[in-house]
Amino acid sequence: MEVRNALHEQIDGHDRDILVDLSSVHTADIVALRMLAFATRQAARQGRHVTLRGCCPAVRRLLHISRLIRVLEVERVAATA
């Protein structure tokens, strides 16, 4: 509930894009990802973007399996040499 409220506060209270840092998140469930998708759609209606940063492989995999990768924008990571 805290994350949901914080997202809505950022969407409704500011006029800038939103960056959600998930670098310390090691797993997520579908409910959390759907909440992020809903927030993304709400922000898009106001002409703004929500971007996910630092998604671990498990979260990326769930995004692909659930097909929420089509809705959620995930920041690309530069490949290391």
KEMILUM-964490 format. One record per atom (N, C-alpha, C): residue in one letter; atom name; x, y, z. Coordinates in nm, 3 decimals, m for minus. Layout:
N
<vomi><aa>A</aa><at>CA</at><xx>X</xx><yy>Y</yy><zz>Z</zz></vomi>
...
This chain:
81
<vomi><aa>M</aa><at>N</at><xx>0.083</xx><yy>m0.118</yy><zz>0.000</zz></vomi>
<vomi><aa>M</aa><at>CA</at><xx>0.000</xx><yy>0.000</yy><zz>0.000</zz></vomi>
<vomi><aa>M</aa><at>C</at><xx>0.088</xx><yy>0.126</yy><zz>0.000</zz></vomi>
<vomi><aa>E</aa><at>N</at><xx>0.201</xx><yy>0.119</yy><zz>0.069</zz></vomi>
<vomi><aa>E</aa><at>CA</at><xx>0.290</xx><yy>0.235</yy><zz>0.075</zz></vomi>
<vomi><aa>E</aa><at>C</at><xx>0.347</xx><yy>0.269</yy><zz>m0.063</zz></vomi>
<vomi><aa>V</aa><at>N</at><xx>0.386</xx><yy>0.166</yy><zz>m0.136</zz></vomi>
<vomi><aa>V</aa><at>CA</at><xx>0.442</xx><yy>0.189</yy><zz>m0.269</zz></vomi>
<vomi><aa>V</aa><at>C</at><xx>0.335</xx><yy>0.248</yy><zz>m0.361</zz></vomi>
<vomi><aa>R</aa><at>N</at><xx>0.216</xx><yy>0.191</yy><zz>m0.354</zz></vomi>
<vomi><aa>R</aa><at>CA</at><xx>0.105</xx><yy>0.241</yy><zz>m0.437</zz></vomi>
<vomi><aa>R</aa><at>C</at><xx>0.077</xx><yy>0.388</yy><zz>m0.406</zz></vomi>
<vomi><aa>N</aa><at>N</at><xx>0.069</xx><yy>0.422</yy><zz>m0.279</zz></vomi>
<vomi><aa>N</aa><at>CA</at><xx>0.044</xx><yy>0.561</yy><zz>m0.241</zz></vomi>
<vomi><aa>N</aa><at>C</at><xx>0.156</xx><yy>0.654</yy><zz>m0.285</zz></vomi>
<vomi><aa>A</aa><at>N</at><xx>0.281</xx><yy>0.609</yy><zz>m0.273</zz></vomi>
<vomi><aa>A</aa><at>CA</at><xx>0.395</xx><yy>0.691</yy><zz>m0.315</zz></vomi>
<vomi><aa>A</aa><at>C</at><xx>0.391</xx><yy>0.714</yy><zz>m0.466</zz></vomi>
<vomi><aa>L</aa><at>N</at><xx>0.355</xx><yy>0.612</yy><zz>m0.542</zz></vomi>
<vomi><aa>L</aa><at>CA</at><xx>0.345</xx><yy>0.628</yy><zz>m0.688</zz></vomi>
<vomi><aa>L</aa><at>C</at><xx>0.237</xx><yy>0.727</yy><zz>m0.725</zz></vomi>
<vomi><aa>H</aa><at>N</at><xx>0.121</xx><yy>0.713</yy><zz>m0.663</zz></vomi>
<vomi><aa>H</aa><at>CA</at><xx>0.011</xx><yy>0.805</yy><zz>m0.694</zz></vomi>
<vomi><aa>H</aa><at>C</at><xx>0.046</xx><yy>0.948</yy><zz>m0.653</zz></vomi>
<vomi><aa>E</aa><at>N</at><xx>0.118</xx><yy>0.963</yy><zz>m0.544</zz></vomi>
<vomi><aa>E</aa><at>CA</at><xx>0.161</xx><yy>1.096</yy><zz>m0.502</zz></vomi>
<vomi><aa>E</aa><at>C</at><xx>0.254</xx><yy>1.158</yy><zz>m0.605</zz></vomi>
<vomi><aa>Q</aa><at>N</at><xx>0.345</xx><yy>1.078</yy><zz>m0.658</zz></vomi>
<vomi><aa>Q</aa><at>CA</at><xx>0.437</xx><yy>1.128</yy><zz>m0.760</zz></vomi>
<vomi><aa>Q</aa><at>C</at><xx>0.364</xx><yy>1.162</yy><zz>m0.890</zz></vomi>
<vomi><aa>I</aa><at>N</at><xx>0.269</xx><yy>1.079</yy><zz>m0.927</zz></vomi>
<vomi><aa>I</aa><at>CA</at><xx>0.195</xx><yy>1.101</yy><zz>m1.052</zz></vomi>
<vomi><aa>I</aa><at>C</at><xx>0.106</xx><yy>1.225</yy><zz>m1.040</zz></vomi>
<vomi><aa>D</aa><at>N</at><xx>0.034</xx><yy>1.235</yy><zz>m0.930</zz></vomi>
<vomi><aa>D</aa><at>CA</at><xx>m0.062</xx><yy>1.344</yy><zz>m0.915</zz></vomi>
<vomi><aa>D</aa><at>C</at><xx>0.001</xx><yy>1.474</yy><zz>m0.868</zz></vomi>
<vomi><aa>G</aa><at>N</at><xx>0.114</xx><yy>1.465</yy><zz>m0.799</zz></vomi>
<vomi><aa>G</aa><at>CA</at><xx>0.170</xx><yy>1.583</yy><zz>m0.736</zz></vomi>
<vomi><aa>G</aa><at>C</at><xx>0.283</xx><yy>1.651</yy><zz>m0.810</zz></vomi>
<vomi><aa>H</aa><at>N</at><xx>0.331</xx><yy>1.591</yy><zz>m0.919</zz></vomi>
<vomi><aa>H</aa><at>CA</at><xx>0.447</xx><yy>1.647</yy><zz>m0.989</zz></vomi>
<vomi><aa>H</aa><at>C</at><xx>0.424</xx><yy>1.644</yy><zz>m1.140</zz></vomi>
<vomi><aa>D</aa><at>N</at><xx>0.499</xx><yy>1.727</yy><zz>m1.210</zz></vomi>
<vomi><aa>D</aa><at>CA</at><xx>0.487</xx><yy>1.735</yy><zz>m1.355</zz></vomi>
<vomi><aa>D</aa><at>C</at><xx>0.610</xx><yy>1.679</yy><zz>m1.425</zz></vomi>
<vomi><aa>R</aa><at>N</at><xx>0.669</xx><yy>1.575</yy><zz>m1.370</zz></vomi>
<vomi><aa>R</aa><at>CA</at><xx>0.789</xx><yy>1.518</yy><zz>m1.432</zz></vomi>
<vomi><aa>R</aa><at>C</at><xx>0.772</xx><yy>1.367</yy><zz>m1.446</zz></vomi>
<vomi><aa>D</aa><at>N</at><xx>0.859</xx><yy>1.308</yy><zz>m1.527</zz></vomi>
<vomi><aa>D</aa><at>CA</at><xx>0.858</xx><yy>1.163</yy><zz>m1.543</zz></vomi>
<vomi><aa>D</aa><at>C</at><xx>0.901</xx><yy>1.097</yy><zz>m1.413</zz></vomi>
<vomi><aa>I</aa><at>N</at><xx>0.867</xx><yy>0.970</yy><zz>m1.398</zz></vomi>
<vomi><aa>I</aa><at>CA</at><xx>0.892</xx><yy>0.898</yy><zz>m1.274</zz></vomi>
<vomi><aa>I</aa><at>C</at><xx>0.988</xx><yy>0.783</yy><zz>m1.302</zz></vomi>
<vomi><aa>L</aa><at>N</at><xx>1.090</xx><yy>0.772</yy><zz>m1.219</zz></vomi>
<vomi><aa>L</aa><at>CA</at><xx>1.188</xx><yy>0.665</yy><zz>m1.227</zz></vomi>
<vomi><aa>L</aa><at>C</at><xx>1.173</xx><yy>0.579</yy><zz>m1.102</zz></vomi>
<vomi><aa>V</aa><at>N</at><xx>1.142</xx><yy>0.451</yy><zz>m1.120</zz></vomi>
<vomi><aa>V</aa><at>CA</at><xx>1.125</xx><yy>0.359</yy><zz>m1.008</zz></vomi>
<vomi><aa>V</aa><at>C</at><xx>1.249</xx><yy>0.271</yy><zz>m1.002</zz></vomi>
<vomi><aa>D</aa><at>N</at><xx>1.327</xx><yy>0.286</yy><zz>m0.895</zz></vomi>
<vomi><aa>D</aa><at>CA</at><xx>1.451</xx><yy>0.211</yy><zz>m0.879</zz></vomi>
<vomi><aa>D</aa><at>C</at><xx>1.421</xx><yy>0.078</yy><zz>m0.810</zz></vomi>
<vomi><aa>L</aa><at>N</at><xx>1.440</xx><yy>m0.031</yy><zz>m0.884</zz></vomi>
<vomi><aa>L</aa><at>CA</at><xx>1.415</xx><yy>m0.165</yy><zz>m0.832</zz></vomi>
<vomi><aa>L</aa><at>C</at><xx>1.544</xx><yy>m0.241</yy><zz>m0.806</zz></vomi>
<vomi><aa>S</aa><at>N</at><xx>1.655</xx><yy>m0.170</yy><zz>m0.797</zz></vomi>
<vomi><aa>S</aa><at>CA</at><xx>1.785</xx><yy>m0.237</yy><zz>m0.785</zz></vomi>
<vomi><aa>S</aa><at>C</at><xx>1.798</xx><yy>m0.319</yy><zz>m0.657</zz></vomi>
<vomi><aa>S</aa><at>N</at><xx>1.723</xx><yy>m0.288</yy><zz>m0.553</zz></vomi>
<vomi><aa>S</aa><at>CA</at><xx>1.732</xx><yy>m0.369</yy><zz>m0.431</zz></vomi>
<vomi><aa>S</aa><at>C</at><xx>1.617</xx><yy>m0.470</yy><zz>m0.421</zz></vomi>
<vomi><aa>V</aa><at>N</at><xx>1.539</xx><yy>m0.482</yy><zz>m0.527</zz></vomi>
<vomi><aa>V</aa><at>CA</at><xx>1.429</xx><yy>m0.579</yy><zz>m0.532</zz></vomi>
<vomi><aa>V</aa><at>C</at><xx>1.478</xx><yy>m0.705</yy><zz>m0.602</zz></vomi>
<vomi><aa>H</aa><at>N</at><xx>1.468</xx><yy>m0.819</yy><zz>m0.533</zz></vomi>
<vomi><aa>H</aa><at>CA</at><xx>1.518</xx><yy>m0.944</yy><zz>m0.589</zz></vomi>
<vomi><aa>H</aa><at>C</at><xx>1.409</xx><yy>m1.032</yy><zz>m0.646</zz></vomi>
<vomi><aa>T</aa><at>N</at><xx>1.284</xx><yy>m1.004</yy><zz>m0.609</zz></vomi>
<vomi><aa>T</aa><at>CA</at><xx>1.171</xx><yy>m1.077</yy><zz>m0.662</zz></vomi>
<vomi><aa>T</aa><at>C</at><xx>1.047</xx><yy>m0.988</yy><zz>m0.653</zz></vomi>
<vomi><aa>A</aa><at>N</at><xx>0.950</xx><yy>m1.016</yy><zz>m0.734</zz></vomi>
<vomi><aa>A</aa><at>CA</at><xx>0.824</xx><yy>m0.940</yy><zz>m0.732</zz></vomi>
<vomi><aa>A</aa><at>C</at><xx>0.713</xx><yy>m1.036</yy><zz>m0.770</zz></vomi>
<vomi><aa>D</aa><at>N</at><xx>0.593</xx><yy>m1.001</yy><zz>m0.730</zz></vomi>
<vomi><aa>D</aa><at>CA</at><xx>0.479</xx><yy>m1.083</yy><zz>m0.770</zz></vomi>
<vomi><aa>D</aa><at>C</at><xx>0.398</xx><yy>m1.008</yy><zz>m0.875</zz></vomi>
<vomi><aa>I</aa><at>N</at><xx>0.306</xx><yy>m1.077</yy><zz>m0.934</zz></vomi>
<vomi><aa>I</aa><at>CA</at><xx>0.227</xx><yy>m1.021</yy><zz>m1.044</zz></vomi>
<vomi><aa>I</aa><at>C</at><xx>0.143</xx><yy>m0.903</yy><zz>m0.996</zz></vomi>
<vomi><aa>V</aa><at>N</at><xx>0.100</xx><yy>m0.905</yy><zz>m0.871</zz></vomi>
<vomi><aa>V</aa><at>CA</at><xx>0.019</xx><yy>m0.795</yy><zz>m0.818</zz></vomi>
<vomi><aa>V</aa><at>C</at><xx>0.101</xx><yy>m0.665</yy><zz>m0.819</zz></vomi>
<vomi><aa>A</aa><at>N</at><xx>0.225</xx><yy>m0.673</yy><zz>m0.775</zz></vomi>
<vomi><aa>A</aa><at>CA</at><xx>0.312</xx><yy>m0.555</yy><zz>m0.772</zz></vomi>
<vomi><aa>A</aa><at>C</at><xx>0.338</xx><yy>m0.503</yy><zz>m0.914</zz></vomi>
<vomi><aa>L</aa><at>N</at><xx>0.360</xx><yy>m0.594</yy><zz>m1.007</zz></vomi>
<vomi><aa>L</aa><at>CA</at><xx>0.386</xx><yy>m0.552</yy><zz>m1.145</zz></vomi>
<vomi><aa>L</aa><at>C</at><xx>0.262</xx><yy>m0.492</yy><zz>m1.209</zz></vomi>
<vomi><aa>R</aa><at>N</at><xx>0.146</xx><yy>m0.546</yy><zz>m1.177</zz></vomi>
<vomi><aa>R</aa><at>CA</at><xx>0.022</xx><yy>m0.488</yy><zz>m1.231</zz></vomi>
<vomi><aa>R</aa><at>C</at><xx>m0.003</xx><yy>m0.349</yy><zz>m1.173</zz></vomi>
<vomi><aa>M</aa><at>N</at><xx>0.035</xx><yy>m0.328</yy><zz>m1.048</zz></vomi>
<vomi><aa>M</aa><at>CA</at><xx>0.022</xx><yy>m0.197</yy><zz>m0.987</zz></vomi>
<vomi><aa>M</aa><at>C</at><xx>0.112</xx><yy>m0.096</yy><zz>m1.060</zz></vomi>
<vomi><aa>L</aa><at>N</at><xx>0.233</xx><yy>m0.139</yy><zz>m1.094</zz></vomi>
<vomi><aa>L</aa><at>CA</at><xx>0.323</xx><yy>m0.053</yy><zz>m1.170</zz></vomi>
<vomi><aa>L</aa><at>C</at><xx>0.267</xx><yy>m0.025</yy><zz>m1.310</zz></vomi>
<vomi><aa>A</aa><at>N</at><xx>0.206</xx><yy>m0.126</yy><zz>m1.371</zz></vomi>
<vomi><aa>A</aa><at>CA</at><xx>0.145</xx><yy>m0.107</yy><zz>m1.503</zz></vomi>
<vomi><aa>A</aa><at>C</at><xx>0.030</xx><yy>m0.008</yy><zz>m1.497</zz></vomi>
<vomi><aa>F</aa><at>N</at><xx>m0.052</xx><yy>m0.017</yy><zz>m1.393</zz></vomi>
<vomi><aa>F</aa><at>CA</at><xx>m0.162</xx><yy>0.077</yy><zz>m1.376</zz></vomi>
<vomi><aa>F</aa><at>C</at><xx>m0.109</xx><yy>0.219</yy><zz>m1.357</zz></vomi>
<vomi><aa>A</aa><at>N</at><xx>m0.005</xx><yy>0.234</yy><zz>m1.276</zz></vomi>
<vomi><aa>A</aa><at>CA</at><xx>0.056</xx><yy>0.366</yy><zz>m1.255</zz></vomi>
<vomi><aa>A</aa><at>C</at><xx>0.114</xx><yy>0.420</yy><zz>m1.385</zz></vomi>
<vomi><aa>T</aa><at>N</at><xx>0.170</xx><yy>0.332</yy><zz>m1.466</zz></vomi>
<vomi><aa>T</aa><at>CA</at><xx>0.226</xx><yy>0.373</yy><zz>m1.595</zz></vomi>
<vomi><aa>T</aa><at>C</at><xx>0.116</xx><yy>0.427</yy><zz>m1.685</zz></vomi>
<vomi><aa>R</aa><at>N</at><xx>0.004</xx><yy>0.360</yy><zz>m1.689</zz></vomi>
<vomi><aa>R</aa><at>CA</at><xx>m0.107</xx><yy>0.406</yy><zz>m1.773</zz></vomi>
<vomi><aa>R</aa><at>C</at><xx>m0.164</xx><yy>0.538</yy><zz>m1.722</zz></vomi>
<vomi><aa>Q</aa><at>N</at><xx>m0.172</xx><yy>0.551</yy><zz>m1.590</zz></vomi>
<vomi><aa>Q</aa><at>CA</at><xx>m0.222</xx><yy>0.675</yy><zz>m1.532</zz></vomi>
<vomi><aa>Q</aa><at>C</at><xx>m0.128</xx><yy>0.791</yy><zz>m1.565</zz></vomi>
<vomi><aa>A</aa><at>N</at><xx>0.002</xx><yy>0.768</yy><zz>m1.555</zz></vomi>
<vomi><aa>A</aa><at>CA</at><xx>0.100</xx><yy>0.873</yy><zz>m1.587</zz></vomi>
<vomi><aa>A</aa><at>C</at><xx>0.093</xx><yy>0.907</yy><zz>m1.736</zz></vomi>
<vomi><aa>A</aa><at>N</at><xx>0.075</xx><yy>0.807</yy><zz>m1.821</zz></vomi>
<vomi><aa>A</aa><at>CA</at><xx>0.069</xx><yy>0.830</yy><zz>m1.965</zz></vomi>
<vomi><aa>A</aa><at>C</at><xx>m0.049</xx><yy>0.919</yy><zz>m2.002</zz></vomi>
<vomi><aa>R</aa><at>N</at><xx>m0.159</xx><yy>0.905</yy><zz>m1.930</zz></vomi>
<vomi><aa>R</aa><at>CA</at><xx>m0.275</xx><yy>0.991</yy><zz>m1.955</zz></vomi>
<vomi><aa>R</aa><at>C</at><xx>m0.242</xx><yy>1.138</yy><zz>m1.929</zz></vomi>
<vomi><aa>Q</aa><at>N</at><xx>m0.142</xx><yy>1.161</yy><zz>m1.845</zz></vomi>
<vomi><aa>Q</aa><at>CA</at><xx>m0.099</xx><yy>1.297</yy><zz>m1.813</zz></vomi>
<vomi><aa>Q</aa><at>C</at><xx>0.024</xx><yy>1.338</yy><zz>m1.893</zz></vomi>
<vomi><aa>G</aa><at>N</at><xx>0.062</xx><yy>1.254</yy><zz>m1.991</zz></vomi>
<vomi><aa>G</aa><at>CA</at><xx>0.174</xx><yy>1.287</yy><zz>m2.078</zz></vomi>
<vomi><aa>G</aa><at>C</at><xx>0.311</xx><yy>1.261</yy><zz>m2.017</zz></vomi>
<vomi><aa>R</aa><at>N</at><xx>0.316</xx><yy>1.170</yy><zz>m1.919</zz></vomi>
<vomi><aa>R</aa><at>CA</at><xx>0.444</xx><yy>1.142</yy><zz>m1.854</zz></vomi>
<vomi><aa>R</aa><at>C</at><xx>0.477</xx><yy>0.993</yy><zz>m1.863</zz></vomi>
<vomi><aa>H</aa><at>N</at><xx>0.601</xx><yy>0.959</yy><zz>m1.829</zz></vomi>
<vomi><aa>H</aa><at>CA</at><xx>0.648</xx><yy>0.821</yy><zz>m1.838</zz></vomi>
<vomi><aa>H</aa><at>C</at><xx>0.689</xx><yy>0.770</yy><zz>m1.701</zz></vomi>
<vomi><aa>V</aa><at>N</at><xx>0.671</xx><yy>0.640</yy><zz>m1.682</zz></vomi>
<vomi><aa>V</aa><at>CA</at><xx>0.724</xx><yy>0.569</yy><zz>m1.567</zz></vomi>
<vomi><aa>V</aa><at>C</at><xx>0.827</xx><yy>0.472</yy><zz>m1.621</zz></vomi>
<vomi><aa>T</aa><at>N</at><xx>0.949</xx><yy>0.478</yy><zz>m1.568</zz></vomi>
<vomi><aa>T</aa><at>CA</at><xx>1.056</xx><yy>0.390</yy><zz>m1.612</zz></vomi>
<vomi><aa>T</aa><at>C</at><xx>1.107</xx><yy>0.310</yy><zz>m1.493</zz></vomi>
<vomi><aa>L</aa><at>N</at><xx>1.127</xx><yy>0.180</yy><zz>m1.516</zz></vomi>
<vomi><aa>L</aa><at>CA</at><xx>1.182</xx><yy>0.092</yy><zz>m1.413</zz></vomi>
<vomi><aa>L</aa><at>C</at><xx>1.332</xx><yy>0.082</yy><zz>m1.432</zz></vomi>
<vomi><aa>R</aa><at>N</at><xx>1.407</xx><yy>0.102</yy><zz>m1.324</zz></vomi>
<vomi><aa>R</aa><at>CA</at><xx>1.553</xx><yy>0.095</yy><zz>m1.328</zz></vomi>
<vomi><aa>R</aa><at>C</at><xx>1.601</xx><yy>m0.019</yy><zz>m1.238</zz></vomi>
<vomi><aa>G</aa><at>N</at><xx>1.704</xx><yy>m0.088</yy><zz>m1.282</zz></vomi>
<vomi><aa>G</aa><at>CA</at><xx>1.769</xx><yy>m0.188</yy><zz>m1.198</zz></vomi>
<vomi><aa>G</aa><at>C</at><xx>1.691</xx><yy>m0.317</yy><zz>m1.179</zz></vomi>
<vomi><aa>C</aa><at>N</at><xx>1.616</xx><yy>m0.357</yy><zz>m1.281</zz></vomi>
<vomi><aa>C</aa><at>CA</at><xx>1.539</xx><yy>m0.481</yy><zz>m1.270</zz></vomi>
<vomi><aa>C</aa><at>C</at><xx>1.633</xx><yy>m0.602</yy><zz>m1.274</zz></vomi>
<vomi><aa>C</aa><at>N</at><xx>1.621</xx><yy>m0.688</yy><zz>m1.175</zz></vomi>
<vomi><aa>C</aa><at>CA</at><xx>1.702</xx><yy>m0.809</yy><zz>m1.172</zz></vomi>
<vomi><aa>C</aa><at>C</at><xx>1.646</xx><yy>m0.909</yy><zz>m1.275</zz></vomi>
<vomi><aa>P</aa><at>N</at><xx>1.723</xx><yy>m1.012</yy><zz>m1.308</zz></vomi>
<vomi><aa>P</aa><at>CA</at><xx>1.676</xx><yy>m1.110</yy><zz>m1.408</zz></vomi>
<vomi><aa>P</aa><at>C</at><xx>1.541</xx><yy>m1.174</yy><zz>m1.372</zz></vomi>
<vomi><aa>A</aa><at>N</at><xx>1.517</xx><yy>m1.201</yy><zz>m1.244</zz></vomi>
<vomi><aa>A</aa><at>CA</at><xx>1.390</xx><yy>m1.265</yy><zz>m1.204</zz></vomi>
<vomi><aa>A</aa><at>C</at><xx>1.271</xx><yy>m1.173</yy><zz>m1.232</zz></vomi>
<vomi><aa>V</aa><at>N</at><xx>1.286</xx><yy>m1.045</yy><zz>m1.205</zz></vomi>
<vomi><aa>V</aa><at>CA</at><xx>1.178</xx><yy>m0.950</yy><zz>m1.231</zz></vomi>
<vomi><aa>V</aa><at>C</at><xx>1.159</xx><yy>m0.934</yy><zz>m1.381</zz></vomi>
<vomi><aa>R</aa><at>N</at><xx>1.267</xx><yy>m0.924</yy><zz>m1.456</zz></vomi>
<vomi><aa>R</aa><at>CA</at><xx>1.257</xx><yy>m0.915</yy><zz>m1.602</zz></vomi>
<vomi><aa>R</aa><at>C</at><xx>1.186</xx><yy>m1.038</yy><zz>m1.661</zz></vomi>
<vomi><aa>R</aa><at>N</at><xx>1.220</xx><yy>m1.153</yy><zz>m1.608</zz></vomi>
<vomi><aa>R</aa><at>CA</at><xx>1.157</xx><yy>m1.277</yy><zz>m1.656</zz></vomi>
<vomi><aa>R</aa><at>C</at><xx>1.007</xx><yy>m1.275</yy><zz>m1.631</zz></vomi>
<vomi><aa>L</aa><at>N</at><xx>0.965</xx><yy>m1.231</yy><zz>m1.512</zz></vomi>
<vomi><aa>L</aa><at>CA</at><xx>0.823</xx><yy>m1.223</yy><zz>m1.481</zz></vomi>
<vomi><aa>L</aa><at>C</at><xx>0.753</xx><yy>m1.120</yy><zz>m1.568</zz></vomi>
<vomi><aa>L</aa><at>N</at><xx>0.822</xx><yy>m1.010</yy><zz>m1.599</zz></vomi>
<vomi><aa>L</aa><at>CA</at><xx>0.765</xx><yy>m0.910</yy><zz>m1.690</zz></vomi>
<vomi><aa>L</aa><at>C</at><xx>0.737</xx><yy>m0.971</yy><zz>m1.827</zz></vomi>
<vomi><aa>H</aa><at>N</at><xx>0.829</xx><yy>m1.054</yy><zz>m1.874</zz></vomi>
<vomi><aa>H</aa><at>CA</at><xx>0.811</xx><yy>m1.118</yy><zz>m2.004</zz></vomi>
<vomi><aa>H</aa><at>C</at><xx>0.702</xx><yy>m1.225</yy><zz>m2.000</zz></vomi>
<vomi><aa>I</aa><at>N</at><xx>0.703</xx><yy>m1.307</yy><zz>m1.897</zz></vomi>
<vomi><aa>I</aa><at>CA</at><xx>0.604</xx><yy>m1.414</yy><zz>m1.885</zz></vomi>
<vomi><aa>I</aa><at>C</at><xx>0.463</xx><yy>m1.356</yy><zz>m1.876</zz></vomi>
<vomi><aa>S</aa><at>N</at><xx>0.449</xx><yy>m1.248</yy><zz>m1.799</zz></vomi>
<vomi><aa>S</aa><at>CA</at><xx>0.317</xx><yy>m1.186</yy><zz>m1.780</zz></vomi>
<vomi><aa>S</aa><at>C</at><xx>0.278</xx><yy>m1.095</yy><zz>m1.896</zz></vomi>
<vomi><aa>R</aa><at>N</at><xx>0.373</xx><yy>m1.070</yy><zz>m1.984</zz></vomi>
<vomi><aa>R</aa><at>CA</at><xx>0.356</xx><yy>m0.980</yy><zz>m2.099</zz></vomi>
<vomi><aa>R</aa><at>C</at><xx>0.338</xx><yy>m0.834</yy><zz>m2.057</zz></vomi>
<vomi><aa>L</aa><at>N</at><xx>0.368</xx><yy>m0.803</yy><zz>m1.933</zz></vomi>
<vomi><aa>L</aa><at>CA</at><xx>0.362</xx><yy>m0.664</yy><zz>m1.886</zz></vomi>
<vomi><aa>L</aa><at>C</at><xx>0.480</xx><yy>m0.584</yy><zz>m1.941</zz></vomi>
<vomi><aa>I</aa><at>N</at><xx>0.576</xx><yy>m0.652</yy><zz>m1.999</zz></vomi>
<vomi><aa>I</aa><at>CA</at><xx>0.689</xx><yy>m0.583</yy><zz>m2.062</zz></vomi>
<vomi><aa>I</aa><at>C</at><xx>0.638</xx><yy>m0.494</yy><zz>m2.176</zz></vomi>
<vomi><aa>R</aa><at>N</at><xx>0.520</xx><yy>m0.524</yy><zz>m2.228</zz></vomi>
<vomi><aa>R</aa><at>CA</at><xx>0.460</xx><yy>m0.442</yy><zz>m2.334</zz></vomi>
<vomi><aa>R</aa><at>C</at><xx>0.408</xx><yy>m0.310</yy><zz>m2.280</zz></vomi>
<vomi><aa>V</aa><at>N</at><xx>0.380</xx><yy>m0.305</yy><zz>m2.151</zz></vomi>
<vomi><aa>V</aa><at>CA</at><xx>0.322</xx><yy>m0.187</yy><zz>m2.088</zz></vomi>
<vomi><aa>V</aa><at>C</at><xx>0.426</xx><yy>m0.108</yy><zz>m2.010</zz></vomi>
<vomi><aa>L</aa><at>N</at><xx>0.515</xx><yy>m0.180</yy><zz>m1.943</zz></vomi>
<vomi><aa>L</aa><at>CA</at><xx>0.614</xx><yy>m0.117</yy><zz>m1.856</zz></vomi>
<vomi><aa>L</aa><at>C</at><xx>0.743</xx><yy>m0.088</yy><zz>m1.932</zz></vomi>
<vomi><aa>E</aa><at>N</at><xx>0.798</xx><yy>0.028</yy><zz>m1.909</zz></vomi>
<vomi><aa>E</aa><at>CA</at><xx>0.924</xx><yy>0.066</yy><zz>m1.971</zz></vomi>
<vomi><aa>E</aa><at>C</at><xx>1.038</xx><yy>0.033</yy><zz>m1.876</zz></vomi>
<vomi><aa>V</aa><at>N</at><xx>1.130</xx><yy>m0.050</yy><zz>m1.922</zz></vomi>
<vomi><aa>V</aa><at>CA</at><xx>1.244</xx><yy>m0.091</yy><zz>m1.841</zz></vomi>
<vomi><aa>V</aa><at>C</at><xx>1.369</xx><yy>m0.024</yy><zz>m1.899</zz></vomi>
<vomi><aa>E</aa><at>N</at><xx>1.442</xx><yy>0.042</yy><zz>m1.813</zz></vomi>
<vomi><aa>E</aa><at>CA</at><xx>1.565</xx><yy>0.109</yy><zz>m1.856</zz></vomi>
<vomi><aa>E</aa><at>C</at><xx>1.664</xx><yy>0.006</yy><zz>m1.905</zz></vomi>
<vomi><aa>R</aa><at>N</at><xx>1.723</xx><yy>0.034</yy><zz>m2.017</zz></vomi>
<vomi><aa>R</aa><at>CA</at><xx>1.822</xx><yy>m0.058</yy><zz>m2.074</zz></vomi>
<vomi><aa>R</aa><at>C</at><xx>1.954</xx><yy>m0.042</yy><zz>m2.001</zz></vomi>
<vomi><aa>V</aa><at>N</at><xx>2.022</xx><yy>m0.155</yy><zz>m1.987</zz></vomi>
<vomi><aa>V</aa><at>CA</at><xx>2.151</xx><yy>m0.156</yy><zz>m1.919</zz></vomi>
<vomi><aa>V</aa><at>C</at><xx>2.259</xx><yy>m0.171</yy><zz>m2.024</zz></vomi>
<vomi><aa>A</aa><at>N</at><xx>2.363</xx><yy>m0.089</yy><zz>m2.010</zz></vomi>
<vomi><aa>A</aa><at>CA</at><xx>2.474</xx><yy>m0.099</yy><zz>m2.104</zz></vomi>
<vomi><aa>A</aa><at>C</at><xx>2.548</xx><yy>m0.230</yy><zz>m2.082</zz></vomi>
<vomi><aa>A</aa><at>N</at><xx>2.582</xx><yy>m0.295</yy><zz>m2.190</zz></vomi>
<vomi><aa>A</aa><at>CA</at><xx>2.655</xx><yy>m0.422</yy><zz>m2.180</zz></vomi>
<vomi><aa>A</aa><at>C</at><xx>2.799</xx><yy>m0.397</yy><zz>m2.139</zz></vomi>
<vomi><aa>T</aa><at>N</at><xx>2.852</xx><yy>m0.484</yy><zz>m2.053</zz></vomi>
<vomi><aa>T</aa><at>CA</at><xx>2.990</xx><yy>m0.471</yy><zz>m2.011</zz></vomi>
<vomi><aa>T</aa><at>C</at><xx>3.079</xx><yy>m0.552</yy><zz>m2.103</zz></vomi>
<vomi><aa>A</aa><at>N</at><xx>3.198</xx><yy>m0.501</yy><zz>m2.125</zz></vomi>
<vomi><aa>A</aa><at>CA</at><xx>3.291</xx><yy>m0.570</yy><zz>m2.217</zz></vomi>
<vomi><aa>A</aa><at>C</at><xx>3.367</xx><yy>m0.681</yy><zz>m2.153</zz></vomi>
